[in-house]
Amino acid sequence: MAKTNDALKILQQMTSEDPEMEEMIKESSFNAELAQLIYRVRMQAGLTQQQLADRIGTKQSVIAELEDAEYEEHSLLMLQKIARALNQRLEVQLIPIAIEENRTEQRSA
């Protein structure tokens, strides 16, 4: 095994033989990416968490949870509300796993 400082490659090497661990990492990565997306779009709109919460009829603490990388309870309805409040369109795609794995391999190469 070649030495590397790339954290993603190290994780991939460590988990390649443990499908359960690999799935947990994929799920955590997805949650973190979604949280970062909500944060980034809110900031681009120049809104505080409270202002976004007011626009969609919820509490600031709910927005804080949605922007937490460890939050796992994202709902499509809430994402649609956020998208509308930020003048965005929400797109959802189902991508065959083989294509997704190929994209992941290309990014880490």
MODELLER restraints for C-alpha pairs under 7 A, 6 or more apart:
rsr = mdl.restraints
at = mdl.atoms
rsr.add(forms.Gaussian(group=physical.xy_distance, feature=features.Distance(at['CA:9:A'], at['CA:108:A']), mean=6.72, stdev=0.5))
rsr.add(forms.Gaussian(group=physical.xy_distance, feature=features.Distance(at['CA:15:A'], at['CA:21:A']), mean=6.04, stdev=0.5))
rsr.add(forms.Gaussian(group=physical.xy_distance, feature=features.Distance(at['CA:15:A'], at['CA:22:A']), mean=5.43, stdev=0.5))
rsr.add(forms.Gaussian(group=physical.xy_distance, feature=features.Distance(at['CA:16:A'], at['CA:22:A']), mean=6.84, stdev=0.5))
rsr.add(forms.Gaussian(group=physical.xy_distance, feature=features.Distance(at['CA:28:A'], at['CA:70:A']), mean=6.95, stdev=0.5))
rsr.add(forms.Gaussian(group=physical.xy_distance, feature=features.Distance(at['CA:31:A'], at['CA:69:A']), mean=5.72, stdev=0.5))
rsr.add(forms.Gaussian(group=physical.xy_distance, feature=features.Distance(at['CA:31:A'], at['CA:70:A']), mean=6.51, stdev=0.5))
rsr.add(forms.Gaussian(group=physical.xy_distance, feature=features.Distance(at['CA:31:A'], at['CA:71:A']), mean=6.59, stdev=0.5))
rsr.add(forms.Gaussian(group=physical.xy_distance, feature=features.Distance(at['CA:31:A'], at['CA:72:A']), mean=6.30, stdev=0.5))
rsr.add(forms.Gaussian(group=physical.xy_distance, feature=features.Distance(at['CA:32:A'], at['CA:69:A']), mean=3.99, stdev=0.5))
rsr.add(forms.Gaussian(group=physical.xy_distance, feature=features.Distance(at['CA:32:A'], at['CA:70:A']), mean=6.63, stdev=0.5))
rsr.add(forms.Gaussian(group=physical.xy_distance, feature=features.Distance(at['CA:35:A'], at['CA:66:A']), mean=5.85, stdev=0.5))
rsr.add(forms.Gaussian(group=physical.xy_distance, feature=features.Distance(at['CA:35:A'], at['CA:67:A']), mean=4.19, stdev=0.5))
rsr.add(forms.Gaussian(group=physical.xy_distance, feature=features.Distance(at['CA:35:A'], at['CA:68:A']), mean=5.74, stdev=0.5))
rsr.add(forms.Gaussian(group=physical.xy_distance, feature=features.Distance(at['CA:35:A'], at['CA:69:A']), mean=5.39, stdev=0.5))
rsr.add(forms.Gaussian(group=physical.xy_distance, feature=features.Distance(at['CA:36:A'], at['CA:67:A']), mean=6.40, stdev=0.5))
rsr.add(forms.Gaussian(group=physical.xy_distance, feature=features.Distance(at['CA:38:A'], at['CA:67:A']), mean=6.23, stdev=0.5))
rsr.add(forms.Gaussian(group=physical.xy_distance, feature=features.Distance(at['CA:39:A'], at['CA:67:A']), mean=5.80, stdev=0.5))
rsr.add(forms.Gaussian(group=physical.xy_distance, feature=features.Distance(at['CA:45:A'], at['CA:86:A']), mean=6.64, stdev=0.5))
rsr.add(forms.Gaussian(group=physical.xy_distance, feature=features.Distance(at['CA:49:A'], at['CA:60:A']), mean=5.48, stdev=0.5))
rsr.add(forms.Gaussian(group=physical.xy_distance, feature=features.Distance(at['CA:49:A'], at['CA:63:A']), mean=5.88, stdev=0.5))
rsr.add(forms.Gaussian(group=physical.xy_distance, feature=features.Distance(at['CA:49:A'], at['CA:64:A']), mean=6.85, stdev=0.5))
rsr.add(forms.Gaussian(group=physical.xy_distance, feature=features.Distance(at['CA:50:A'], at['CA:60:A']), mean=4.68, stdev=0.5))
rsr.add(forms.Gaussian(group=physical.xy_distance, feature=features.Distance(at['CA:53:A'], at['CA:59:A']), mean=5.31, stdev=0.5))
rsr.add(forms.Gaussian(group=physical.xy_distance, feature=features.Distance(at['CA:53:A'], at['CA:60:A']), mean=5.32, stdev=0.5))
rsr.add(forms.Gaussian(group=physical.xy_distance, feature=features.Distance(at['CA:53:A'], at['CA:63:A']), mean=6.38, stdev=0.5))
rsr.add(forms.Gaussian(group=physical.xy_distance, feature=features.Distance(at['CA:55:A'], at['CA:85:A']), mean=6.06, stdev=0.5))
rsr.add(forms.Gaussian(group=physical.xy_distance, feature=features.Distance(at['CA:56:A'], at['CA:81:A']), mean=6.06, stdev=0.5))
rsr.add(forms.Gaussian(group=physical.xy_distance, feature=features.Distance(at['CA:56:A'], at['CA:82:A']), mean=6.75, stdev=0.5))
rsr.add(forms.Gaussian(group=physical.xy_distance, feature=features.Distance(at['CA:56:A'], at['CA:85:A']), mean=6.49, stdev=0.5))
rsr.add(forms.Gaussian(group=physical.xy_distance, feature=features.Distance(at['CA:65:A'], at['CA:71:A']), mean=6.20, stdev=0.5))
rsr.add(forms.Gaussian(group=physical.xy_distance, feature=features.Distance(at['CA:66:A'], at['CA:74:A']), mean=6.97, stdev=0.5))
rsr.add(forms.Gaussian(group=physical.xy_distance, feature=features.Distance(at['CA:80:A'], at['CA:90:A']), mean=6.20, stdev=0.5))
rsr.add(forms.Gaussian(group=physical.xy_distance, feature=features.Distance(at['CA:83:A'], at['CA:89:A']), mean=5.73, stdev=0.5))
rsr.add(forms.Gaussian(group=physical.xy_distance, feature=features.Distance(at['CA:83:A'], at['CA:90:A']), mean=5.95, stdev=0.5))
